[in-house]
Structure formats: C-alpha cells, structure tokens
Amino acid sequence: MRFLTGRATIGLTAGLLLVAGLATAQTQNGFVRSGGRAIPGATVTAICGADRIATVTDDAGRFEMGGLPATSCRFSVGMFGFEPAQKDAVASPVSLDFERIPPAELESISSCHTRRRLASSGMSSRSF
C-alpha cells in the first residue's frame, strides 16, 4: 500500500474543503418588476458581511445569484429612472421579488418637485 506525500495530502485536503464550501453556498433568485412588467438590466446586489455579489436581471426581469452564505444578506436593486430598493433576507428557494415605482409615477413626482423649485426661484417652466 502506498501513502500520500505531504504535498498530495495538502492538495487533497484543499480540494475537499473547496467542494465542501461550494456545497454549502446558497442560491437566490427572483424578479424585478414595475407595474407587473419585467425590468431587464436592473442591478441586483447582495451584501453579506464583507462579501458583495452582484448580477443583472435578464429580459424577463429574472435574476439568480449563487455563492451566498447561509446567513442574512442585504439585497438591493438599482436601475436608472427608479428609486432603489432593499430587502434583508437569507438565501432560500423562495423567490425574492422587487416591485418598483412605475416610471410615470416617478416622473410625476420629479416634475412636481421641479415646478416647486422653479416657482421658488421666480421662474416658470414656460421661461424655457
């Protein structure tokens, strides 16, 4: 019978630890929507302690990220034209979905804010 050398033992141990680490990593999936419609291209980020994992939604507004720990993470969604959103959750097979403010509502809020700023400066939107 032949025994493993020191280097082979270290390599085998490191390989087993890597496989064990991958086996305990969690996966989270979900959808990002606005008014029931998919938001493709939204950035979804998970901050889990010192680790930061990010992905982008596909054409159906779906995301999937792996390599998450079995502890709580802060998931956030960002997309130009939408308010950012955050949720704290532990990765699970349950879909983690985000419903965003529809752009029309966001535009209405923004234009109201702009009119107030113009009015306070003595200008109006007709000045342009």
DAGI-V584526 format. One record per run of one state. SS is the DSSP state (H for helix, E for strand, L for the rest). FROM is the first residue (numbers start at 1). TO is the last residue. Records with the same first field share a line. If there is no record, write none. Layout:
SS=FROM-TO, FROM-TO
This chain:
L=1-5, 25-25, 35-36, 39-42, 49-50, 57-61, 69-71, 79-84, 91-97, 101-102, 121-124, 128-128
H=6-24, 103-120, 125-127
E=26-34, 37-38, 43-48, 51-56, 62-68, 72-78, 85-90, 98-100
